[in-house]
Amino acid sequence: MRLENQIAIITGGGQGIGQQIAFRLGQEGAVAVIADINEKGSWETAEMMASSGGKKARVIPTDITSEEQVVNLIQGTLEIDKRIDILVNNSGIMGPVKNIEDIPLEEWEATMAVNLRGMFLCVKHTVPTMKRQGKGSIVNIASITGKRPLIQRTPYAASKMGVIGLTRTLAAELGRWKIRVNAVCPGAVIGPRLDLVIEGIMKYSGKSRDQVVAERTEASALKSFVDAQYIAAVVAFLCSEDAVMMTGQDINVCAGTIMY
Ligand SMILES: NC(=O)c1ccc[n+]([C@@H]2O[C@H](COP(=O)([O-])OP(=O)(O)OC[C@H]3O[C@@H](n4cnc5c(N)ncnc54)[C@H](O)[C@@H]3O)[C@@H](O)[C@H]2O)c1
């Protein structure tokens, strides 16, 4: 197994893409530490992993926007597992779907707090351990919206473009300690969150659900939305020795919606 006994913190592992990532890393032999505000979902992920014969997962409920809680996450992990091999920064919120002039400052700041400040805090407090180990892999979940504009999603797009900037800068800064930092950029992923996005677009564009769905899938080469398991597969690859010469990269998993 590629990740045998690796200790992997996964933020937002209580549902959606993060749940699939935790599951896949567990299947590959890693011990997953699930850090999410969604405690119930986190235990469901742990249960799902245990019942499928994967490694036992740990749950440390964490709001990543709080430095105190992130410090608690890192200390709690080190007390039991002694090391941190993998950090997957997956927690993120979609932010408002509104014209710029209608976005309250609080909604801008709330989006930045989860999507960027939380990632900064998790990296900041994990890196000293990885430096001591002389090894580590960090994977940041960005979005294809980190590479191109998405109207009426200003805070989200700005935050995901920031995630790619953070990834490249950290890769350059941390490479000498053999800490690799990469980003994965999903396209539209099947699930409740995509449903919310579609509803938002319908509201602002006046288009029907079928029109929005057809337009969104038409834009992809494979004419498809993305299943979260394929994002998890790429994350597992990036964490493994197979990707030991990859850092500072942003890999699209988007059914060919964008190609850069
Ligand atoms: N779903 C998509 O289509 C899509 C596309 C591109 C990128 N992404 C990105 O993938 C990541 C996961 O998305 P998802 O679709 O699984 O979303 P989701 O809403 O289903 O799950 C996000 C998880 O993050 C957690 N979270 C939210 N705020 C938190 C906080 N303050 N502290 C800790 N955890 C917090 C939530 O509780 C939840 O478990 C996000 O970064 C998202 O931006 C998703």
PDBQT file of the ligand as one rigid body, heavy atoms in Angstrom, charges set to zero:
ROOT
HETATM    1  N1  LIG A 301     -18.147  20.558  -4.864  1.00  0.00    +0.000 N 
HETATM    2  C1  LIG A 301     -17.578  21.115  -5.907  1.00  0.00    +0.000 C 
HETATM    3  O1  LIG A 301     -18.133  21.148  -7.014  1.00  0.00    +0.000 OA
HETATM    4  C2  LIG A 301     -16.209  21.729  -5.772  1.00  0.00    +0.000 A 
HETATM    5  C3  LIG A 301     -15.572  22.201  -6.940  1.00  0.00    +0.000 A 
HETATM    6  C4  LIG A 301     -14.308  22.762  -6.827  1.00  0.00    +0.000 A 
HETATM    7  C5  LIG A 301     -13.695  22.855  -5.603  1.00  0.00    +0.000 A 
HETATM    8  N2  LIG A 301     -14.334  22.382  -4.489  1.00  0.00    +0.000 N 
HETATM    9  C6  LIG A 301     -13.639  22.507  -3.210  1.00  0.00    +0.000 C 
HETATM   10  O2  LIG A 301     -13.512  21.233  -2.606  1.00  0.00    +0.000 OA
HETATM   11  C7  LIG A 301     -13.520  21.366  -1.184  1.00  0.00    +0.000 C 
HETATM   12  C8  LIG A 301     -14.601  20.460  -0.590  1.00  0.00    +0.000 C 
HETATM   13  O3  LIG A 301     -15.837  20.795  -1.177  1.00  0.00    +0.000 OA
HETATM   14  P1  LIG A 301     -17.161  19.932  -0.968  1.00  0.00    +0.000 P 
HETATM   15  O4  LIG A 301     -17.938  20.052  -2.218  1.00  0.00    +0.000 OA
HETATM   16  O5  LIG A 301     -16.845  18.592  -0.445  1.00  0.00    +0.000 OA
HETATM   17  O6  LIG A 301     -17.883  20.825   0.135  1.00  0.00    +0.000 OA
HETATM   18  P2  LIG A 301     -18.824  20.398   1.363  1.00  0.00    +0.000 P 
HETATM   19  O7  LIG A 301     -19.547  21.658   1.727  1.00  0.00    +0.000 OA
HETATM   20  O8  LIG A 301     -19.621  19.187   1.025  1.00  0.00    +0.000 OA
HETATM   21  O9  LIG A 301     -17.776  20.023   2.501  1.00  0.00    +0.000 OA
HETATM   22  C9  LIG A 301     -16.931  20.986   3.051  1.00  0.00    +0.000 C 
HETATM   23  C10 LIG A 301     -16.518  20.536   4.434  1.00  0.00    +0.000 C 
HETATM   24  O10 LIG A 301     -15.757  21.606   5.023  1.00  0.00    +0.000 OA
HETATM   25  C11 LIG A 301     -16.195  21.746   6.356  1.00  0.00    +0.000 C 
HETATM   26  N3  LIG A 301     -15.953  23.093   6.881  1.00  0.00    +0.000 N 
HETATM   27  C12 LIG A 301     -16.620  24.236   6.591  1.00  0.00    +0.000 A 
HETATM   28  N4  LIG A 301     -16.177  25.235   7.354  1.00  0.00    +0.000 NA
HETATM   29  C13 LIG A 301     -15.204  24.720   8.150  1.00  0.00    +0.000 A 
HETATM   30  C14 LIG A 301     -14.387  25.259   9.167  1.00  0.00    +0.000 A 
HETATM   31  N5  LIG A 301     -14.483  26.544   9.550  1.00  0.00    +0.000 N 
HETATM   32  N6  LIG A 301     -13.507  24.442   9.795  1.00  0.00    +0.000 NA
HETATM   33  C15 LIG A 301     -13.411  23.131   9.431  1.00  0.00    +0.000 A 
HETATM   34  N7  LIG A 301     -14.165  22.572   8.487  1.00  0.00    +0.000 NA
HETATM   35  C16 LIG A 301     -15.060  23.361   7.843  1.00  0.00    +0.000 A 
HETATM   36  C17 LIG A 301     -17.684  21.446   6.307  1.00  0.00    +0.000 C 
HETATM   37  O11 LIG A 301     -18.209  21.141   7.595  1.00  0.00    +0.000 OA
HETATM   38  C18 LIG A 301     -17.717  20.274   5.351  1.00  0.00    +0.000 C 
HETATM   39  O12 LIG A 301     -17.568  19.035   6.006  1.00  0.00    +0.000 OA
HETATM   40  C19 LIG A 301     -13.753  22.854  -0.904  1.00  0.00    +0.000 C 
HETATM   41  O13 LIG A 301     -12.531  23.493  -0.663  1.00  0.00    +0.000 OA
HETATM   42  C20 LIG A 301     -14.359  23.339  -2.196  1.00  0.00    +0.000 C 
HETATM   43  O14 LIG A 301     -14.184  24.715  -2.398  1.00  0.00    +0.000 OA
HETATM   44  C21 LIG A 301     -15.568  21.819  -4.546  1.00  0.00    +0.000 A 
ENDROOT
TORSDOF 0
